[in-house]
Amino acid sequence: MDDYVKLRIQEIPIEIKQSFLKTKQVWKCESEFDFLYGYYVGKIEEGALHYLQKATRASAGSYVDLFEIRGVIEAHRADLRDAIKRSVPT
């Protein structure tokens, strides 16, 4: 799980440059960084859940604790913030 989160964080700058050119204008957000941080936390949670379900071939309710997934993501909070900050033009 930890390796999956690290890999996803490494991919974020490329995704932002390709996909989120005018986030602030489109979503009418006060802070583009806050929007992208929340977006990527959600995307990583979703991907991690899918990854674990495939790995265990089981339902999410019986083997996966979503708070554990969030904990792994939050353990890499600084890396996630840095990846987004590098990608968002100031």
N, C-alpha and C positions, 0 to 999 in steps of 0.2 A: 504494500500500500504506500509506504513511504517513497519508494522508487517511482511509483506511478505519479504521485503528487509532484515530485521533483522534475520529472520529465514534462509534465503539463506546464509547470511554471516556466521552463526553458522555452516552450513553444509560444508563450503569450506575446512577446514582443513582435514576432512575425505576424501572428493573428491580428493584433491591434493595427499594425501598419496596413494590412490588407483589407480589414473589415470595418474598422471604426474611424472613418475619416472625419466625420462631423457629428460625433455623438452628442455633444452639448446642444447643438441646434436641433437635431432630430428629436431627442428625448426631453428637451427643455429642462435639463439638469443644471443645478447650480455649479456642481463640480464634476467635471468629466472623470477625474480620478476616482471619486466615490462611486460613481455609477459603474465604472469598469472593475473596481475592486469587488463590489457586490456581485456583479455579473460573473466574474471568474471564480469566485468562491462557490457560487451555485453550479457553474459548469463543471468544476472539478469534483464537487460532491456527487453530481449526477454521473459523471464518468467513473468515479471510484466505486459507486454503488453497482453500476453495470459491470465493471471489471471484477468485483468480488462475486457477483452473482454468476458470472461465467466461470470464474475460478473454482467456486464451490459447487456449482450446478444445483443451487438451492434457492429457496425463496428468501427475500430480504428479511422478512419478519423473524425467521428462526435463527439466523446466523450473523446478521449484520446489525450493529448498533450505529445509528446515524451520528450519535454524539461522538463516537470513536473516530469516525471519518472526519468530522468537523475538528476534532482535536489534532489529528494529523495535519490537516490543512493549516490550522492556527499555529502549529509548531513551526511552520514555514512561512509565517506571516511576513516577516521582514523580507524574505526572498521574493514573495509575491508582490509586495509593495514596491520593491526596487525594480522588478521586471515591468510593472505598469508605469512607474515614474520615468523609466528610460524610454518608454514608447510614446508617451503623451507629450506632444510639443507644448512648451511653455509660452 
